[in-house]
Amino acid sequence: MTGKDGGFLIREAREEDVLEILDIVNTIYGKGYPVTGFFDPQWLKRAIFSDDNLMLVAVDEDDGRVLGTASLVLDVGAHSDLVGEMGRLAVRKEARERGIGNALMERRVEYIRKRLHVGVVENRCAHPFSQRISEKHGFAAVGFLPQKHLFAERESIALFAQHFGNALALRKNNPRIVPEAHPLASMALSNCGLPMDAILDEDSAAYPRDREFEIEELTAEGLPTLMRIERGRVRNREIFGPMRLHYGFFMLEARRANYLIARRPSAGSGPAPIGGAIGFIRDDDEKVVKVFELIAQTDHAVPILISELLRRCRHEWGIQYVDVDVSAHAPRMQRTLIEHGLVPAAYVPAMVFHEVERLDVIKMIGVIGPPDLGHTKLVPSMQSIADLVMRSYRRQAVLPAVSEAVNRMHLFRGLNTEQRRRVARMCGVTSVKKGELLFAEGETAEAMYIVIDGTVCITAGDPPRRLGCVEPGASVGEVALITDEPHSANATADEVVRLAVLSSKALGELTRQRPDIAVVLYRNMADGLGRKLRGLDESLVHGF
């Protein structure tokens, strides 16, 4: 394949190209490139001849110099998944604007079209150039992965996908997804040209918690028992990845894969029975953990395995990013991961091949620490995806602050634990400075506020007359929100105040989706209003 100006040739990489490929990667990325093998000539030479990679170069037809390079990674899924990932694409600065990047991408797409079902691309977000190349060649925006890769610093990734061959014909339709993943799924399916056929699952609860397990790492001796459990549960797989237990202990070790095992305490002298295991790949260079399998003999083992893995990531291993590909047909696992702080970041239709059909996958992530996206430039389709993901991440990040307050809030009285968590997830959190208005008399109500810390002063009239104050655990603004009338008073921060915010849109969604919660909330709002009116009457009697 030649370039548009006939000045370069695209071909597969050869051994003699190794040093020039190293030079290109080093020149463009410096030592910050996350795949450290690209700085090792021996590793790169093995990669060129590996069946799991396709490595291409763009060569100048006049002097034979390598102008650009690109790779296609063929083992990003299990061997039967038929998924390829467009790896690094780099072009020398002096050779840009000659169509080399597009030509390298075209050759990779041609390869996938004949051999695989799904192609995915991870584009950097510091500039939109590679994103535009992806879109030009038919890839659709399906996810935004904040701070996934460690270059010189952590960088976010724009995820694109495209389907080939029989991928969509084999797709299992009507996935069941939790509400937190629904907007992302809708947008990703639309971008891929597919109808929104996902079923919103409001009822599936998380897996039940049970602390009566002891956690240990897998050894070769524990492998046979675990494999017997896996064979019995294989039809119910909920998490997917590039490895499986049956690959064997030594191959797992070679790929830096490991398992945590949950055992129930043994009552006798024999080995304690295994309740389940979670498989993961730990990359200490990038500070990333990829979960690829969860095997459970009992449902009660699932939460403790996830909790313990996340605890070790945070407190023992210094991990900064956790990645889990969960089936879009497994709402209980989706709910469990969300309750452990992970958020939906990508939705890839027909991503994995399971038995006789392809399943959609929700990529759920945990970013440990506050996200600092830095300077990102996204194409419009990806910007819409990124806004959804970051909104979910910010909501999940403030959930502990809201959850801390809900148990002492009159508004949440009568809700069970699952219902309180659901309401808390619909809330945002904001801080208001002393003297700042939450809302003014006569304004249209757009949200109600729940005071977490500080007090809010209520005034009315001209000049304003103080009517009372709202203290932690109480709500303000709910009357106007419910009645759809303008606010009848002013609400001003007496000091720095931290508030949970439930918008009218969120309240409407909650009312439609969960009438069981709405009934309790409206009852409590009415009761709270009655108490406020009684308090107001007493204040007026005493000349307040």
Residue pairs with C-beta under 8 A, 6 or more apart in sequence:
1 9
1 10
1 103
1 106
1 107
2 8
2 9
2 10
2 61
3 9
3 10
3 58
3 98
3 99
3 100
3 103
4 98
4 99
4 103
5 98
5 99
6 61
7 60
7 61
7 62
7 98
8 58
8 59
8 60
8 61
8 67
8 95
8 98
8 100
8 103
9 58
9 59
9 61
10 56
10 57
10 58
10 59
10 103
10 104
10 107
11 56
11 57
11 59
12 54
12 55
12 56
12 57
13 21
13 48
13 55
13 56
13 57
13 69
14 48
15 45
15 48
17 48
17 57
17 66
17 69
18 41
18 44
18 45
18 48
19 41
20 57
20 65
20 66
21 38
21 44
21 55
21 57
21 66
21 69
22 38
22 39
22 41
22 44
24 66
24 68
24 69
24 90
24 91
24 92
25 33
25 38
25 39
25 69
25 88
25 90
26 39
27 92
27 93
28 90
28 92
28 93
29 90
29 151
30 152
31 39
32 150
32 151
32 152
32 153
33 39
33 88
33 151
34 149
34 150
34 151
34 285
34 286
35 87
35 88
36 285
37 43
37 44
37 47
38 44
38 88
47 53
47 55
47 71
48 55
51 74
52 73
52 74
52 75
53 71
53 72
53 73
53 74
53 87
54 71
54 72
54 74
54 108
54 111
55 69
55 70
55 71
55 72
56 69
56 70
56 71
56 72
56 104
56 107
56 108
57 66
57 68
57 69
58 66
58 67
58 68
58 69
58 91
58 95
58 100
58 103
58 104
59 65
59 66
59 67
60 66
60 67
60 95
67 91
67 92
67 95
67 98
67 100
68 89
68 90
68 91
68 92
68 95
68 100
68 101
68 104
69 88
69 89
69 90
69 104
70 86
70 87
70 88
70 89
70 90
70 104
70 105
70 107
70 108
71 86
71 87
71 88
71 89
72 84
72 85
72 86
72 87
72 108
72 111
72 112
73 84
73 85
73 86
73 87
74 84
74 116
75 242
76 83
76 84
76 85
76 120
76 242
77 83
77 240
77 241
77 242
77 351
77 352
77 353
78 240
78 241
78 242
78 243
78 244
78 352
78 353
80 353
81 117
81 118
81 240
81 351
81 352
81 353
82 115
82 116
82 117
82 118
82 167
82 353
83 116
83 117
83 118
83 119
83 120
83 351
83 352
84 108
84 111
84 112
84 115
84 116
84 118
84 119
84 120
85 119
85 120
85 121
85 122
86 105
86 108
86 119
86 120
86 121
86 122
86 134
89 101
89 104
89 105
89 130
89 133
91 100
91 101
91 104
101 129
101 130
101 133
102 133
102 136
102 137
105 133
105 134
105 136
105 137
106 137
108 119
109 119
109 137
109 138
109 162
112 119
112 162
112 164
113 164
113 165
116 164
116 165
117 163
117 164
117 165
117 166
117 167
117 170
117 350
117 353
117 358
118 161
118 162
118 163
118 164
118 167
118 348
118 350
118 351
119 139
119 161
119 162
119 164
120 159
120 160
120 161
120 348
121 130
121 134
121 139
121 159
121 160
121 161
122 145
122 148
122 149
122 157
122 158
122 159
123 130
123 131
123 134
123 157
123 158
123 159
123 160
124 130
124 155
124 157
124 158
125 131
125 155
125 156
125 157
125 158
125 373
125 376
125 377
125 378
126 155
126 375
126 376
126 377
127 377
128 377
128 378
128 379
131 158
131 160
131 378
131 379
131 382
132 379
134 160
135 141
135 160
135 379
135 381
137 162
138 162
139 160
139 161
139 162
140 160
140 161
140 162
140 188
140 191
140 192
140 193
140 381
141 158
141 159
141 160
141 188
141 191
141 379
141 381
141 382
141 384
141 385
142 159
142 160
142 161
142 188
142 191
142 192
142 346
142 347
142 348
142 349
142 385
143 158
143 159
143 184
143 188
143 345
143 346
143 347
143 348
143 363
143 385
143 389
144 156
144 157
144 158
144 159
144 345
144 346
144 378
144 382
144 385
144 386
144 388
144 389
144 390
145 156
145 157
145 158
145 159
145 323
145 345
145 346
145 363
145 365
146 156
146 345
146 365
146 367
146 371
146 373
146 389
146 390
146 393
147 154
147 155
147 156
147 320
147 321
147 367
147 371
147 372
147 373
148 154
148 155
148 156
148 157
148 288
148 321
148 323
148 365
149 155
149 157
149 286
150 285
150 286
150 287
150 288
150 320
153 374
154 320
154 321
154 372
155 374
156 373
156 374
156 376
156 386
158 378
158 379
158 382
158 385
158 386
159 346
159 348
159 363
160 382
161 192
161 348
161 349
161 351
163 192
163 349
163 350
167 350
167 358
168 194
168 349
168 350
168 358
170 350
170 353
170 356
170 357
170 358
171 349
171 350
171 357
171 358
171 359
171 360
172 329
172 357
172 358
172 359
172 360
173 197
174 197
174 198
174 199
175 185
175 197
175 198
175 199
175 327
175 328
175 329
175 359
175 360
176 198
176 199
176 201
176 204
176 328
176 329
176 330
176 331
177 185
177 198
177 199
177 200
177 201
177 328
177 331
177 334
177 362
178 201
178 204
178 331
178 334
178 335
178 338
179 200
179 202
179 509
179 513
180 334
180 338
180 343
180 344
180 392
180 425
181 328
181 334
181 344
181 347
181 362
182 198
182 200
183 388
184 344
184 345
184 346
184 347
184 362
184 385
184 388
184 389
184 392
185 196
185 198
185 328
185 344
185 347
185 360
185 362
186 196
186 198
187 347
187 384
187 385
187 388
188 346
188 347
188 348
188 349
188 385
189 195
189 196
189 197
189 198
189 347
189 349
190 196
191 381
191 385
192 349
194 349
198 328
198 360
200 513
201 331
202 513
202 514
204 331
204 332
204 334
204 335
205 332
205 335
205 418
206 303
206 332
206 335
206 336
206 338
206 339
206 418
207 299
207 300
207 302
207 303
207 332
207 333
207 336
208 299
208 300
208 303
209 300
209 303
209 304
210 300
210 301
210 303
210 304
211 304
212 264
212 265
213 262
213 263
213 264
213 275
213 300
213 301
213 304
214 262
214 263
214 264
214 265
214 272
215 260
215 261
215 262
215 263
215 304
215 305
215 308
216 260
216 261
216 263
217 258
217 259
217 260
217 261
218 226
218 249
218 258
218 259
218 260
218 261
218 277
220 249
222 261
222 274
223 245
223 249
225 274
226 245
226 259
226 261
226 274
226 277
226 295
227 245
227 246
229 274
229 276
229 277
229 295
229 296
229 297
230 245
230 246
230 295
233 295
233 296
233 297
235 355
237 293
237 327
237 354
238 294
238 326
238 327
238 330
238 332
238 333
239 291
239 292
239 293
239 294
239 324
239 325
239 326
239 327
239 333
240 292
240 293
240 325
240 326
240 327
240 351
240 352
240 354
240 359
240 361
241 279
241 281
241 290
241 291
241 292
241 293
241 325
242 255
242 281
242 290
242 292
243 252
243 255
243 257
243 279
243 281
243 292
243 293
244 292
244 293
245 252
245 259
245 277
245 279
245 293
245 295
247 255
252 258
252 259
252 279
255 281
256 281
256 282
256 283
257 279
257 280
257 281
257 292
258 279
258 280
258 281
258 282
259 277
259 278
259 279
259 280
259 293
260 277
260 278
260 280
260 305
260 308
260 309
260 312
261 274
261 276
261 277
262 274
262 275
262 276
262 277
262 301
262 304
262 305
262 308
263 271
263 272
263 273
263 274
263 275
264 272
264 273
264 275
265 272
266 272
266 273
273 297
274 297
275 296
275 297
275 298
275 300
275 301
276 294
276 295
276 296
276 297
276 298
276 301
276 302
276 305
277 293
277 294
277 295
277 305
278 291
278 293
278 294
278 295
278 305
278 306
278 309
279 291
279 292
279 293
279 294
279 295
280 289
280 290
280 291
280 292
280 309
281 289
281 290
281 292
282 288
282 289
282 317
282 319
283 289
283 290
284 317
284 318
286 321
287 317
287 318
287 319
287 320
287 321
288 319
288 320
288 321
288 322
288 323
289 309
289 313
289 317
289 319
289 321
289 322
289 323
290 323
290 324
291 309
291 322
291 323
291 324
292 325
294 302
294 305
294 306
294 333
296 302
296 305
302 333
302 336
303 336
303 340
306 336
306 337
306 340
307 340
310 322
310 340
310 341
310 366
313 319
313 322
313 366
313 368
314 368
319 368
320 367
320 368
320 369
321 365
321 366
321 367
321 368
322 342
322 365
322 366
322 368
323 363
323 364
323 365
324 337
324 342
324 363
324 364
324 365
325 351
325 352
325 361
325 362
325 363
325 364
326 333
326 334
326 337
326 361
326 362
326 363
326 364
327 333
327 352
327 354
327 359
327 360
327 361
327 362
328 347
328 359
328 360
328 361
328 362
329 359
329 360
334 344
334 362
334 364
337 364
338 344
338 364
338 396
338 425
339 421
340 366
341 366
341 396
341 399
342 364
342 365
342 366
342 396
343 364
343 365
343 366
343 389
343 392
343 393
343 396
344 362
344 363
344 364
344 389
344 392
345 363
345 364
345 365
345 389
345 393
346 362
346 363
347 360
347 361
347 362
347 363
348 360
348 361
348 363
349 360
350 358
350 359
350 360
351 358
351 359
351 360
351 361
352 358
352 359
352 361
353 359
367 393
370 397
371 390
371 393
371 397
373 390
376 386
378 386
394 428
395 425
395 427
395 428
396 425
398 427
398 428
398 429
399 421
399 424
399 425
401 429
401 452
401 498
401 500
402 424
402 427
402 429
402 450
402 452
402 500
403 420
403 421
403 424
404 452
405 450
405 452
405 472
405 473
405 500
406 412
406 420
406 423
406 424
407 420
408 472
408 473
409 450
409 473
409 474
409 475
410 473
410 474
410 475
410 524
410 527
410 528
411 450
411 474
411 475
411 478
411 521
411 524
411 525
411 528
412 420
412 423
412 524
413 520
413 524
414 520
414 523
414 524
415 423
415 517
415 520
419 514
419 516
419 517
419 520
422 510
422 514
422 517
423 502
423 510
423 517
423 521
424 500
426 502
426 506
426 507
426 509
426 510
427 450
427 500
427 501
427 502
427 506
428 500
428 501
428 503
429 452
429 498
429 499
429 500
429 501
430 498
430 499
430 501
431 496
431 497
431 498
431 499
432 438
432 493
432 496
432 497
432 498
432 499
433 493
433 496
434 493
434 494
434 495
434 496
435 492
435 493
436 492
436 493
437 490
437 491
437 492
438 449
438 456
438 476
438 477
438 491
438 492
438 493
438 499
439 445
439 446
439 477
439 487
439 490
439 491
440 487
440 490
441 460
441 486
441 487
441 488
441 489
441 490
442 486
442 487
443 486
443 487
444 486
444 487
445 477
445 480
445 481
445 484
445 485
445 486
445 487
445 504
446 481
446 503
446 504
447 477
447 481
447 501
447 502
447 503
447 504
448 475
448 476
448 477
448 478
448 481
448 501
448 502
448 507
449 456
449 475
449 476
449 477
449 491
449 499
449 500
449 501
449 502
450 473
450 474
450 475
450 499
450 500
450 501
450 502
451 470
451 471
451 472
451 473
451 474
451 475
451 476
451 497
451 498
451 499
452 472
452 498
452 499
452 500
453 472
453 496
453 497
453 498
454 472
454 493
454 494
454 495
454 496
454 497
454 498
455 469
455 470
455 471
455 472
455 493
455 494
455 495
455 497
456 469
456 470
456 476
456 491
456 492
456 493
456 494
456 497
457 466
457 469
457 491
457 492
457 493
457 494
458 466
458 467
458 468
458 469
458 470
458 476
458 489
458 490
458 491
459 465
459 466
459 467
459 489
459 490
459 492
460 467
460 488
460 489
460 490
464 490
466 544
467 489
467 536
467 539
467 544
468 532
468 535
468 536
468 539
468 544
469 494
470 476
470 491
474 528
475 525
475 528
476 491
477 487
477 491
478 525
478 528
478 529
479 485
479 488
479 525
479 529
480 486
480 487
480 488
481 504
481 507
482 522
482 525
510 517
510 518
510 521
511 518
